[in-house]
Amino acid sequence: MSQFGAAPQDHMVFSMVGSLFALRLNSVREVLRPMPVTRVPMANACTAGLINVRGTVVPLVDPRSLWGAENTPDTDDTRILIIDVPRRAGEVIVAGIRVDLVRTVLPVLGTDIRPAPNMGLDWPSGTVSGVVGWGDGFVYLLDLTGLFTGHLGLSSEARGG
């Protein structure tokens, strides 16, 4: 049996750097339009800064630089996904990810998930946990733990994805 069980798990599909990615819907708190960002001195290139979500300070990441893409200005389609990044003992860190376009919600069966190819990917290893077919193309399942621990400096005590 897969890590998802027999029932499909809903995933939010979004576009970023010309590819389709998805996150489990239960890790997405909300989808917001772009808002003012406060830059953080000496932060890594993927840390866009901090945003204020109804009085809560939330770190905003823009993973485009991981894939060698330029940070582009926001468009009418740009969105910020407010997500839960899993940590030890059920703890979560709330963060935002800037994406180019939110597409749809896609139910995914665990049996439909294939391993991410080891070669030919344009992004760092550990950021994609698998791939599923969708129409004539593919959707890459973003691995929050790999992204946040391997590339954005979250402590290695994080788990999940």
C-alpha positions in Angstrom: 0.0 0.0 0.0 1.3 3.5 -0.8 2.0 6.2 1.7 -1.3 7.8 0.7 -3.4 4.7 1.2 -6.2 3.6 -1.1 -8.1 6.8 -1.2 -6.9 9.7 -3.4 -5.3 12.6 -1.8 -6.2 16.1 -3.2 -3.2 18.2 -4.4 -3.1 21.8 -5.4 -1.5 22.2 -8.8 0.4 25.3 -9.7 2.8 26.7 -12.3 6.2 27.8 -11.4 9.2 28.4 -13.7 7.4 26.9 -16.7 6.6 23.6 -14.9 3.6 22.2 -13.0 4.0 21.4 -9.3 1.6 20.2 -6.6 1.4 20.2 -2.9 -1.0 18.1 -0.8 -4.1 20.2 -0.3 -4.0 19.6 3.5 -0.7 21.5 3.7 -2.1 24.6 2.0 -3.8 27.0 4.5 -4.8 29.6 2.0 -4.1 31.3 -1.3 -3.4 35.0 -1.3 -2.8 37.7 -3.9 0.7 39.3 -3.8 1.2 41.8 -0.9 4.0 44.0 0.3 7.2 42.1 1.3 9.7 43.3 3.8 13.2 42.2 2.7 15.5 40.5 5.2 19.1 41.6 5.3 21.6 38.9 4.4 18.8 36.3 3.7 19.5 33.6 1.1 18.4 34.2 -2.5 15.2 32.0 -2.0 14.0 34.0 0.9 11.9 36.8 -0.6 11.3 38.3 2.8 8.5 38.6 5.4 4.8 39.2 4.8 2.1 40.2 7.3 -0.9 37.8 7.1 -3.5 39.3 9.3 -1.0 40.2 12.0 1.1 37.1 11.8 4.7 37.4 10.4 5.2 34.8 7.8 8.5 34.1 5.9 8.0 34.2 2.1 10.1 32.0 -0.2 10.5 32.3 -3.9 12.2 29.0 -5.0 12.8 30.3 -8.6 16.4 31.0 -7.9 17.0 27.3 -6.9 16.2 26.4 -10.5 18.3 29.2 -12.0 15.2 31.3 -12.9 15.1 35.0 -12.4 12.8 36.6 -9.9 10.2 38.2 -12.1 7.7 40.9 -11.2 4.3 39.8 -10.0 1.5 39.4 -12.5 -2.3 39.3 -12.2 -1.9 35.5 -11.9 0.8 35.4 -9.2 -0.3 34.0 -5.9 1.2 33.2 -2.5 0.4 29.8 -1.0 0.4 29.9 2.8 1.5 26.5 3.8 2.3 24.3 6.8 5.8 22.9 6.8 5.8 19.8 9.0 8.3 19.6 11.9 8.9 17.2 14.8 6.1 16.1 17.1 3.3 17.5 15.0 4.7 21.0 15.0 4.5 23.1 11.9 6.1 26.3 10.6 3.8 28.5 8.6 5.4 29.9 5.4 4.5 31.4 2.1 5.6 30.3 -1.4 5.3 32.6 -4.4 3.9 30.8 -7.4 3.1 31.9 -11.0 -0.4 30.6 -11.3 -2.7 28.3 -9.3 -4.2 25.8 -11.7 -6.6 23.3 -10.0 -7.1 20.6 -7.3 -6.0 17.2 -8.5 -6.9 13.9 -6.7 -3.9 11.6 -6.7 -3.8 7.9 -5.9 -0.6 6.7 -4.3 -0.4 4.1 -7.0 -0.2 6.8 -9.7 2.9 8.4 -8.2 6.1 7.6 -10.0 9.6 8.3 -8.7 11.1 11.6 -9.9 13.6 10.9 -12.6 17.2 11.1 -11.5 18.4 13.0 -14.5 17.0 15.7 -16.7 15.5 17.7 -13.9 16.1 21.4 -13.9 15.8 21.7 -10.1 17.9 20.5 -7.1 17.5 17.0 -5.8 15.3 16.5 -2.8 12.8 19.1 -3.9 10.6 16.8 -5.8 9.2 13.6 -4.2 7.5 12.1 -7.3 5.7 12.7 -10.5 2.1 12.0 -11.7 0.7 12.2 -15.2 -1.9 14.9 -15.9 -3.4 15.2 -19.4 -0.5 15.1 -21.9 2.0 16.2 -19.3 3.3 15.7 -15.8 2.9 17.3 -12.4 5.9 17.2 -10.0 5.1 16.7 -6.4 7.0 19.3 -4.4 8.7 17.9 -1.3 8.4 20.5 1.4 10.9 18.9 3.7 13.5 18.6 1.0 12.9 22.2 -0.1 12.9 23.7 3.4 15.7 21.6 5.0 18.0 21.1 2.0 17.7 24.5 0.4 16.1 27.1 2.7 17.8 26.4 6.0 15.1 24.8 8.1 16.6 22.6 10.8 16.9 18.9 9.9 14.3 18.1 12.6 11.6 18.7 10.0 9.6 15.8 8.6 6.8 15.3 6.1 5.9 16.8 2.7 
